[in-house]
Amino acid sequence: MLRHVIAPARFFSQVPNEIIRHPRLSANAVRLLLWQLSLPDGVDQPLWESAERARIGKRSFTLAKRQLVAEGYLFEWKEQSEGGQWSTTQMVSNVCLTAAQAVTARDGLPAVAPPTGAIPAIGEPKARSVGRSQDNTGAKTDHPPTRPAAEVPSRTAEVTPSQVPAPLVERGAQALAALSHTERRLRLTGSDVRALAPLAGEWLLRGATLRDLRDDLTAGLPERVHSAAGLLRDRLLRKMPEVPSFAEQEPLTCAVPRAADMRECQGEHTQPRLFTPVAGERLCPACRQDRAEAAQDASGAIQATLRGAATVRAALRGGAAG
């Protein structure tokens, strides 16, 4: 691999390689962090505004923000004023920090060196900035603060088939099979579909639609995919929707029996079509209607042919008698 590199004379940022090569940060998370770290001193740009300028969507921004919090690059503190309004203070760092180190950096005390075990450079000790902080005082709400990152359940936890209802696992398998047939770069074997079906079913259990599942799994695919199963597994785990609250889970509970009664139409469709059979039908109502009309047309043509043949035979018999 050849590299042609020209050192910039201005408008550049020093970024640790640990951020660029971080194994658990997505491309959007790295871009969002680098965008914030590259801002000049004195520029107070909220994180959401950086995401908009970087053209990062809302769902991707939520995932990227959660990753930065989990890895110790982003911290948030919410405070309530005497009037009951909440304000948020955010701080990004170019090194991983613990909660205590982040508080120290926020309060303006001498920064603590990152826990990498590196030998400090020779020179006089002095304060060192480890990140950028911003006070989002303009956007105040009356909502209570969110849970700390430590209390948020891991989105990359393994999902076993026993955790997902069997009907949703089956629907997840159908969605993956359909995706494998329509996207040549995501060809899956039968064993791959069975292994990934519980993860896809977990998406449906958390309220995602089949369209959400397809869009998130196919967005930004590389030109060449070396392992379709590995790529899909990574995206299913990394982009897993949040667990809905107790109030939001009620409609999901009602949706499971409806999914169990649905069946995929055996007719010819560009995309798989699910329907609820009434008496064991294998075709959706639209396909049954089309076949009924075709049968009716065929029956009319047959009757017309028979009537024409009878007319010809009668004419022939009349001619012979004459």
C-alpha positions as CSV (number, residue, x, y, z in Angstrom):
1,M,0.0,0.0,0.0
2,L,1.6,3.3,-1.1
3,R,0.8,6.5,0.7
4,H,1.2,10.1,-0.5
5,V,1.0,12.4,2.4
6,I,1.6,16.2,2.6
7,A,1.7,17.6,6.1
8,P,-0.9,20.5,6.3
9,A,0.5,23.9,7.3
10,R,-2.7,25.1,8.8
11,F,-6.3,24.1,9.5
12,F,-5.5,20.7,10.9
13,S,-6.2,18.8,14.1
14,Q,-4.0,16.4,16.0
15,V,-6.0,13.2,16.5
16,P,-4.8,10.1,18.4
17,N,-4.7,6.9,16.4
18,E,-6.7,5.2,19.1
19,I,-9.8,7.2,17.9
20,I,-9.3,6.6,14.2
21,R,-8.7,2.8,14.7
22,H,-11.1,2.3,17.6
23,P,-12.6,-1.2,17.1
24,R,-16.0,-0.3,18.7
25,L,-16.7,3.1,17.4
26,S,-18.7,3.4,14.2
27,A,-17.7,5.7,11.3
28,N,-20.4,8.1,12.4
29,A,-19.2,8.2,16.0
30,V,-15.6,8.8,14.9
31,R,-16.7,11.6,12.5
32,L,-18.8,13.2,15.1
33,L,-16.0,13.2,17.7
34,L,-13.4,14.5,15.2
35,W,-15.8,17.2,14.1
36,Q,-16.2,18.5,17.7
37,L,-12.4,18.2,18.4
38,S,-11.6,20.2,15.3
39,L,-13.7,23.2,16.2
40,P,-11.7,26.3,17.2
41,D,-11.5,27.5,20.8
42,G,-14.5,29.6,21.7
43,V,-16.9,28.0,19.2
44,D,-19.8,26.5,21.2
45,Q,-21.5,24.2,18.8
46,P,-24.0,21.7,20.2
47,L,-23.5,18.0,19.4
48,W,-26.7,17.8,17.4
49,E,-25.7,20.7,15.2
50,S,-22.4,19.0,14.5
51,A,-24.3,15.9,13.4
52,E,-26.5,18.0,11.1
53,R,-23.5,19.7,9.5
54,A,-21.8,16.3,9.1
55,R,-25.0,14.9,7.5
56,I,-25.5,12.3,10.1
57,G,-29.2,11.1,10.4
58,K,-31.1,11.2,13.7
59,R,-31.0,7.4,14.2
60,S,-27.2,7.3,13.4
61,F,-26.6,10.3,15.6
62,T,-28.3,8.5,18.6
63,L,-26.2,5.4,18.1
64,A,-23.0,7.4,17.6
65,K,-23.7,9.5,20.8
66,R,-24.4,6.3,22.8
67,Q,-21.1,4.8,21.6
68,L,-19.1,7.8,22.6
69,V,-20.6,7.9,26.0
70,A,-20.0,4.2,26.5
71,E,-16.3,4.5,25.5
72,G,-15.6,7.6,27.7
73,Y,-15.3,10.2,25.0
74,L,-18.5,12.1,25.7
75,F,-20.0,13.1,29.0
76,E,-23.3,14.9,29.9
77,W,-24.4,16.5,33.1
78,K,-28.0,17.7,33.6
79,E,-28.8,20.3,36.3
80,Q,-32.1,21.7,37.4
81,S,-32.5,25.3,38.3
82,E,-34.5,26.8,41.1
83,G,-37.3,27.4,38.6
84,G,-37.5,23.7,37.7
85,Q,-35.9,23.9,34.3
86,W,-33.2,21.5,33.2
87,S,-30.0,22.5,31.4
88,T,-27.4,20.1,29.9
89,T,-23.6,20.5,29.9
90,Q,-21.7,18.3,27.4
91,M,-18.0,17.6,27.2
92,V,-16.0,15.7,24.5
93,S,-12.5,14.4,25.1
94,N,-9.7,13.2,22.8
95,V,-8.8,10.5,25.3
96,C,-10.9,8.0,27.3
97,L,-11.8,9.3,30.7
98,T,-13.5,7.9,33.7
99,A,-16.4,9.8,35.3
100,A,-14.2,11.2,38.0
101,Q,-11.6,12.4,35.5
102,A,-14.3,14.0,33.4
103,V,-15.6,15.9,36.4
104,T,-12.1,17.1,37.1
105,A,-11.6,18.3,33.5
106,R,-15.0,20.0,33.6
107,D,-14.3,21.9,36.8
108,G,-11.0,23.3,35.3
109,L,-8.6,21.4,37.5
110,P,-5.4,20.0,36.1
111,A,-6.3,17.3,33.7
112,V,-5.4,13.7,34.4
113,A,-3.3,11.9,31.9
114,P,-5.1,9.1,30.1
115,P,-4.7,5.6,31.6
116,T,-2.4,4.3,28.9
117,G,0.7,3.9,30.9
118,A,2.7,6.2,28.6
119,I,5.7,8.0,30.0
120,P,5.1,11.8,30.2
121,A,7.3,14.1,28.2
122,I,10.2,15.9,29.9
123,G,9.3,19.4,30.9
124,E,7.7,21.6,33.5
125,P,4.3,20.2,34.7
126,K,1.4,22.3,33.5
127,A,-2.3,22.0,33.0
128,R,-3.3,20.2,29.8
129,S,-6.7,20.3,28.1
130,V,-8.1,16.9,27.3
131,G,-11.2,18.0,25.5
132,R,-13.8,20.6,24.7
133,S,-16.8,21.4,26.9
134,Q,-19.9,23.2,25.9
135,D,-22.8,24.6,27.9
136,N,-26.1,24.0,26.1
137,T,-27.8,26.8,28.1
138,G,-30.0,27.8,25.1
139,A,-32.1,24.6,25.0
140,K,-33.7,24.1,28.4
141,T,-36.5,21.7,29.0
142,D,-38.6,20.6,31.9
143,H,-37.8,16.9,31.3
144,P,-36.0,14.9,33.9
145,P,-32.4,13.8,33.2
146,T,-31.8,10.6,31.3
147,R,-30.4,7.5,33.0
148,P,-26.6,7.3,33.4
149,A,-24.8,5.4,30.7
150,A,-24.0,2.6,33.2
151,E,-27.7,1.9,33.6
152,V,-28.5,1.7,29.9
153,P,-28.6,-2.0,28.9
154,S,-26.0,-3.1,26.4
155,R,-27.2,-3.1,22.8
156,T,-24.6,-5.5,21.7
157,A,-25.6,-8.3,24.1
158,E,-26.1,-11.7,22.6
159,V,-29.8,-12.5,21.9
160,T,-30.8,-16.2,22.3
161,P,-33.9,-17.7,20.6
162,S,-35.5,-18.2,24.0
163,Q,-35.7,-14.4,24.5
164,V,-37.7,-13.8,21.3
165,P,-41.2,-15.2,20.5
166,A,-41.1,-17.9,17.9
167,P,-43.4,-16.1,15.5
168,L,-41.1,-13.1,15.5
169,V,-38.1,-15.3,14.9
170,E,-39.9,-16.8,11.9
171,R,-40.7,-13.3,10.6
172,G,-37.1,-12.3,11.1
173,A,-35.9,-15.3,9.1
174,Q,-38.4,-14.5,6.3
175,A,-37.1,-10.9,6.2
176,L,-33.5,-12.0,6.0
177,A,-34.2,-14.6,3.3
178,A,-36.0,-11.9,1.3
179,L,-33.1,-9.6,1.7
180,S,-30.7,-12.3,0.6
181,H,-32.7,-12.9,-2.6
182,T,-32.9,-9.2,-3.5
183,E,-29.4,-8.0,-2.6
184,R,-26.6,-9.9,-4.4
185,R,-24.0,-8.7,-1.9
186,L,-25.9,-10.1,1.1
187,R,-26.2,-13.8,0.0
188,L,-26.9,-16.0,3.0
189,T,-27.0,-19.7,3.4
190,G,-29.9,-21.4,5.2
191,S,-27.7,-21.9,8.4
192,D,-26.8,-18.2,8.3
193,V,-30.5,-17.2,8.1
194,R,-31.3,-19.5,11.1
195,A,-28.4,-18.1,13.1
196,L,-29.4,-14.4,12.5
197,A,-33.2,-14.8,12.7
198,P,-33.3,-14.3,16.6
199,L,-31.5,-11.0,16.2
200,A,-33.9,-9.9,13.4
201,G,-36.8,-11.0,15.6
202,E,-35.5,-8.9,18.5
203,W,-35.7,-5.9,16.2
204,L,-39.3,-6.6,15.5
205,L,-40.0,-7.2,19.2
206,R,-38.6,-3.7,20.0
207,G,-40.9,-2.1,17.5
208,A,-38.9,-1.9,14.3
209,T,-40.8,-2.5,11.1
210,L,-39.6,-4.7,8.2
211,R,-38.8,-1.5,6.3
212,D,-36.6,-0.2,9.2
213,L,-34.8,-3.6,9.3
214,R,-34.1,-3.5,5.5
215,D,-33.0,0.1,5.4
216,D,-30.6,-0.2,8.3
217,L,-29.1,-3.4,7.0
218,T,-28.6,-2.2,3.4
219,A,-27.6,1.5,4.0
220,G,-24.1,2.3,2.8
221,L,-23.1,-1.2,1.7
222,P,-19.5,-1.5,0.4
223,E,-19.0,-2.5,-3.2
224,R,-17.6,-5.9,-2.2
225,V,-18.8,-7.8,0.9
226,H,-16.5,-10.5,2.0
227,S,-18.8,-12.0,4.6
228,A,-22.5,-11.2,4.3
229,A,-23.3,-13.1,7.5
230,G,-20.6,-11.3,9.5
231,L,-21.7,-7.8,8.1
232,L,-25.4,-8.4,8.9
233,R,-24.6,-9.7,12.4
234,D,-22.5,-6.7,13.1
235,R,-25.3,-4.3,11.9
236,L,-28.0,-6.2,13.7
237,L,-26.1,-5.9,17.0
238,R,-24.7,-2.4,16.5
239,K,-27.9,-0.8,15.2
240,M,-30.3,-2.7,17.5
241,P,-33.2,-0.3,18.4
242,E,-33.7,0.7,22.0
243,V,-35.8,-1.4,24.4
244,P,-39.2,0.3,24.5
245,S,-40.5,1.6,27.8
246,F,-43.3,-0.2,29.7
247,A,-46.0,2.0,28.2
248,E,-44.7,1.4,24.7
249,Q,-44.6,-2.3,25.1
250,E,-48.3,-2.7,25.3
251,P,-49.0,-2.4,21.6
252,L,-46.1,-4.7,20.8
253,T,-47.6,-7.4,23.0
254,C,-50.8,-7.2,21.0
255,A,-48.9,-7.4,17.7
256,V,-47.3,-10.8,18.4
257,P,-50.5,-12.9,17.9
258,R,-51.2,-11.0,14.6
259,A,-47.8,-11.9,13.3
260,A,-48.2,-15.5,14.3
261,D,-51.4,-15.8,12.1
262,M,-49.8,-14.2,9.1
263,R,-48.5,-16.2,6.1
264,E,-46.3,-15.3,3.1
265,C,-48.2,-15.2,-0.2
266,Q,-47.1,-17.9,-2.7
267,G,-47.9,-15.7,-5.7
268,E,-45.5,-13.7,-7.7
269,H,-44.5,-10.5,-6.0
270,T,-41.4,-8.2,-6.2
271,Q,-41.2,-8.2,-2.4
272,P,-42.5,-10.8,0.1
273,R,-46.2,-10.1,1.0
274,L,-47.7,-11.2,4.2
275,F,-51.4,-11.7,4.7
276,T,-53.8,-13.3,7.3
277,P,-55.4,-16.5,5.8
278,V,-59.1,-17.2,6.6
279,A,-59.4,-20.8,5.6
280,G,-55.8,-21.9,5.0
281,E,-55.4,-19.9,1.7
282,R,-51.9,-19.8,0.3
283,L,-52.5,-16.7,-1.8
284,C,-53.2,-13.2,-0.7
285,P,-56.6,-11.6,-1.6
286,A,-55.1,-9.7,-4.6
287,C,-53.6,-12.8,-6.1
288,R,-56.9,-14.8,-5.6
289,Q,-58.8,-12.0,-7.3
290,D,-56.4,-12.0,-10.3
291,R,-56.7,-15.8,-10.7
292,A,-60.5,-15.7,-10.4
293,E,-60.7,-13.1,-13.1
294,A,-58.3,-15.0,-15.3
295,A,-60.3,-18.2,-14.8
296,Q,-63.5,-16.4,-15.7
297,D,-62.0,-15.0,-18.8
298,A,-60.7,-18.4,-19.8
299,S,-64.2,-20.0,-19.1
300,G,-65.9,-17.3,-21.3
301,A,-63.4,-18.0,-24.1
302,I,-64.1,-21.8,-23.9
303,Q,-67.8,-21.3,-24.0
304,A,-67.5,-19.0,-27.0
305,T,-65.3,-21.7,-28.8
306,L,-67.9,-24.4,-28.0
307,R,-70.7,-22.3,-29.4
308,G,-68.8,-21.6,-32.5
309,A,-68.0,-25.3,-33.0
310,A,-71.7,-26.2,-32.6
311,T,-72.7,-23.6,-35.2
312,V,-70.1,-25.0,-37.7
313,R,-71.3,-28.6,-37.2
314,A,-75.0,-27.5,-37.6
315,A,-74.1,-25.7,-40.9
316,L,-72.2,-28.7,-42.2
317,R,-75.1,-31.1,-41.3
318,G,-77.6,-28.7,-43.1
319,G,-75.4,-28.6,-46.2
320,A,-75.1,-32.4,-46.4
321,A,-78.9,-32.9,-46.1
322,G,-79.5,-30.4,-48.9
